């Protein structure tokens, strides 16, 4: 086919000159770094040789200080400058209050990089040339009868002045050249890899010399420039010295043998250096593996110039991990050496610029596949890469799909593939767009890929994309237009679900057509018109039909099981091109996925099977003896009258985890530490908007995290695959964290009483998180309205785009204990004595004891939902945000000590007109005054106007603020509404801990300690080490023997003395009542001032105090002694 030959020709031409980045990506998992003081820190290394950086597990940039400690780095968004701090970094759960405050004010790394890369041009390392096609693919260039011979390459081992190799020349000679090399669990040598993937056309032989000791320490060659990009300073000097030492030690060595293509230059010089790689240690002084050139100063030996070089480290991991230093696997070497051949990186090489392009992950040597099996088993080269190299020829190895055909496709390891031309009418010489179909099996070099079956990849290799992205080694640098991506069979395009990418695979998807999901549609939005149907897999082969096929193939299609609970499931299938009368027997085989990939009737040891009673072309079977919380594979079969047994594809499914019966003594506790096939155990991630950004595992913090979304608002579910039987006081608790103060993360908690399908869930509570930054914080959701029912629980992240990170750690469902009531807190001689009511089911209590200081408690928060009290008009509220869609107002709650400052941003939307926003304040809760100037909204403004009211609020003692919006055609959004206010005094923590009974004597620590000052206690009931809500606090000072608390939702203080109740902070004119729990009225009256005393002589027991004011009626319970 002429178009495809043009593609191959264009590929060969493009390989002739190299551009852009040629380096390996950072180690993809978090690593533990040891600080100089012996403490450890979990970090992530991100980027590649051309631009890389280190972050904490929660996404804040780090840089080592002069003493070698990792410290946080901040960023000035106005100047684009990075600002090192003096704060040394600790893991999330080890940070003290001062460090948490520093972290809360940092700019997160993803925000920093998105801005930095717009301002900064990154220098890209690359070889000066790639190997000539006549060397790489002689039969492609010279014909099928071309003589195949090994090509020769020089590898030099080097020590540094401060680091010596632990492995010998012979070790590396075997690692590079030995057939079947299997040391440390390897799959083969470097030579094996290229021989196998080129089908014997390219067999490199590596001449190993050294090790030689260089003149300088590691840091001289690998130390990073201070250009903030992480570029190694002098790697070329390492190469020059290594070459000189190699020549000196081997004067007879003929360098011309390494010029395989006869162009006067050595094809490549490969350096393996002692120690570790910066890509896996985060040590600035180590060298990052890369491929580059010697620039204008090219050494020359035997008339042969040395220009191209590559380098990588001797050891895998980092110091101490593994405990015994181990040779690196061949993954890094094969990746870097492949760049010399001309292969491109498939990961996003420009990081955050143009969004983050999702790569093919562990399926590709040029994404994260180089790290498969600890770099010992890099995956097979993909069909497109084999085509570029000339190792896969059209007609013999790869054929176009167009006309009706029945296809049996061998594994890519056998060098077979098929393709669909997405632009068949494209002008000659302008490249090509195509879909490539290849069979990937988890054997040999592909043993550690995510899944097996038919893998479909979409390539845009048109001239436009070659010039824009391929030429700079960045085919996946644009998140909006990736030039190579996997078409996922499960229609979920994210890194979590790579095991669902193959057909039929985990989704049971057996077709790729113009109307399937995903659909066969090119970048021009035109359908391919080449339907691929009846995809099946068995015995390592993939079969399918093209454009209807040439035969009426009898098919068995295994459908996704339905009604899957913890111990039961219903299997379904569809039989095609056959009638019920033709079927002698039909049924299903199933087995644990850990036992076999392909359950069958013959495999009695691992498989179970059952026949359906009523034979039809749409059989179903319900089984009830499954194990909870495990993965099975199920496979439909039918036996025909002619003796054939036809199987469908094996479809994996997971049973729900066992139903949780919640009681006080049996709470449920779960986390996200264990994952299987890209999903947390007993949970299911759903990327509902299909944008590829969703919940992912954060191994470093032991959590699940929704990360920064560059393009879209979040719509991502986390569904628990477990039913909960809800008790009377059922309560959900979960631990969450957010990254930075400039972000507001939105999370919904949903419940379903029907199934775990997202369509059956209903919203229970929506959270907007804008507090407790860089901390773990527990949230609570009341489930009591579902008491007696079985429910499913789900979380949905719905944050706006360009926000930060949202973490979830622990999830707990309990039968929540009631809250105790403090009945005494008084002086008893020199001590303080406290008593509280017992709580049924409690095994203990938790008591807090503190003393009031003279320090004002200054607060600064994004306004939470609880601050919004009176709302009129069509206003959408969330944390720190008021969205006015009509004229209206929002009044904030009362701040007893006054509001000191208020800042926010106003954005507009809408087609025309002028709207206005005003802010008013009140000092006496009656009269209102305008605070600051009006904000006029007369044109579309998505970035917004900054409003700072500090000059109008400082020292004015406004108790409330009201936001008034006059709609004149444009909507208005108040964003990042931040309030600064005083909230009483700071309390000094004196003691806290568990108490077994319902009373305690607090001893003075020095004589007369309790003769002065104000003290506070609160108590919480608990079961074992789980404690619930703190009680209303009680207060003591020397002048009073009373219990005081604050009526919830008000600033009214209630003091309970021996013969009276005293209310302070009430509004004059409000009505106050005191009633028994049976409804008997004990007192009623109106307040003439801000205080009121109710006589209680002769009364005893629990009573209800009510305060009816303008803004509502507020109640609390108290105990009269």
Secondary structure, DSSP 8 states (H G I E B T S, - for coil): -HHHHHHHHHHHHHHTS--S--B----SS-EEEE-TTS-EEEEEEEEETTEEEEEETTS-EEEE-TTS-EEEEEEETTTTEEEEEEEE---GGG--HHHHHHHHTS--HHHHHHHHHHH--------S----HHHH-HHHHH-TT-----EEEEEEEEEBTTB--SS-HHHHHHHHH-TT--GGG----HHHHHHHHTTTS--EEEEEEEEEE-SS-HHHHH-B-SSSS--BS-HHHHHHHHHHHHHHH-TT--GGGG-TT-SSEES-EEEEESS--HHHH--TTS---EEEE-TT---EETTEEE-EEEEEESBSSBTTBSSS--B--SHHHHHHHHHHHT----S-TTTTTT------GGG-TTTTGGGHHHHTS-----HHHHHHHT-S-BTTTEEE--SSEEEEE-BGGGT-EEEEES-TT--TTSEEEEEEEEEE-SSGGGTTSS--EEEEEEEEEEHHHHHHTGGGT-TT--TTS-SEEE--TTS--SGGGGGG-SBBGGGTB--B-SSSSS--B-TTS-B----EEEEEEETTEEEEEETT-SS---EEEE---BS--SS-EEEEEEEES--GGGEEEEEEEEEETTT-SS--SS-TTT-EEEE-SS--SS-EEEE----TT-EEEEEEEEEETTS-EEE---EEEE--EEEEE-BTTB-EEE-S--EETTEETTEEEEETT-SS--EEEETTTTEEEE---SSS---EEEEESEEEE--TTEEEEEEEEE--TT--EEEEEEEESS-SSGGG-EEEEEEEE-SSBTS-EEEEEE-GGGTTSEEEEEEEE---TT---EEEEEEEEEE------EEEEEEETTEEEEEE---TT-SEEEEEEEEEEEEEEEEEEE--GGGEEEEESSEEEETTEEEESSSEEEEE---TT-EEEEEEEEEEESSS--EEEEEEEESSSS--EE-S--EEE-S-EEEEEEEE-HHHHTTT-B-EEEEEEE-SS-EEEEEEEEEEEEEEEEEEEEEEEEESSSEEEE--SSTTGGGSSEEEEEEEEEETTEEEEE---EEEETTB--EEEE-TTS--EEEE-SSEEEEES--TT-EEEEEETTS-EEEEEE-SSSEEEEE-TT--EEEEEEEEETTEEEEEEEEE-
